[in-house]
Amino acid sequence: MRSQEVDAYLSGLEPDRREALSEIRKLVLDLVPDAVETMKYRMPRYEYEGGVLCAFASQKQYMSLYMDTGLVEQHRADLDGLSVGKSCIRFRRLDKLPLETVRTMLRETELNLGSV
């Protein structure tokens, strides 16, 4: 389910950031087609089965992908070279973000949320 609010958010970004975050959006919606796309805290957010899959944002110095705290910690080694916070993965270019790791984390989150 695509949100017009998310479309508006993305259309207001610089082309390189719009392209990168649109790719993440596509990845999420391709992997979890039943995800509900919303805007929360002024950023795109994806929910599934009443829980949060992920969110992303374009910030001044970088882009951020927000995911489950436990999964970010569990996959920290796969995110080597990136600025990683408690539940936040920061990156400046999409080619620096290990998309296969993001796919794995999204699948794990979907399974966890679906079993609740």
N, C-alpha and C positions, 0 to 999 in steps of 0.2 A: 504494500500500500504506500504510494508516494504522497508526500505532503507538499502542498503549495507553499507552506511556510519554509520548508527546507529548500525548495526551489529558489525562493526569494533570498534566503541566506546565501546559498551558493552563488547566485547571480551577482551578489554584491562583492565578491572576492576578486582578487587579482587572478588573471588567467591561470598561472601555474598552480596556485593554491586551489582554485575552483576545480581544475582537472584532477589534482591529487585527491581531494576530499570527495569528488564525484566518483572516483574509482573505489574509494573505501565504501561509499554508499552502495554502489553496485555490488561489491563483494558481499556486504551484509545482506542485501535483499536477495541476491542469488542463492546464498547459502541457507538463509532462513526466510523463505518467501512469505511466511505467515507473521513476520515481524511487523510491529506497528511503529510507524515512523512519526515522531512528534518533535516538538521544540520544547526544551526545558532548560532553564538557566541560560537562555539565549544561545543554545547550541542544539544541533540535531541529536536526537536520542532514539534508540531502538529498543523496543520492549517486546517480550515474548512470554506468553503464559503468566502475565502479571509481574514479571521481573525484568530487570534491565540487562540487555545484551551488551550494549556499548553506547558510547556517545563520542562525538568528535568536535573539534573547534579549531578555528584559525585564530592564533594569537599574534601579538606583535612580532616576536622573534622566531616563532616556530608554529607548527601544527601539533595538535595533541589528540591522542586516541585514549579514551577512558574505558577501562575494562575491569572486570572483577579483580579485587585486590589480591586474593589468593592465587588466581591464575597468573597475574602479572608476576608475582613472586616466584611461582612455580616455573615460569618460562624466562626468568631473568637472564639466564645464561644465553638463551637464544636471541635476546635483545641487546647483546653486548655491543657497545659502541654508541648506544642511544642514551639519552637522558631519561631515566626511568624513576618515577616516583611511586608512591604507595599504590595508586591505581591508574597512573598516567604514564603514557609512552609519548615522549616528545620527539619530533623529527622535523627536519627542515625540507627534505625532499623525499618523495614517495619511494624512489629507488633505494633509499637508505633504510626503509622499513621492511623487515622480513615478512612479506605477505603470507608465506606458507605458515609461519608461526601465528600470524593473526587469524588465518583460516582455522588452524587447530584450536586456538583459544575460543573462537566463536562457536565451533562445533561442541567443544566441552561445555561452554556456557549454555548452549541450547539444550544439551542433554541434561545438565543439572537443573535447569528451569523446568524442563518437561517432566522431570521425575518428582517434582515437588507436589 
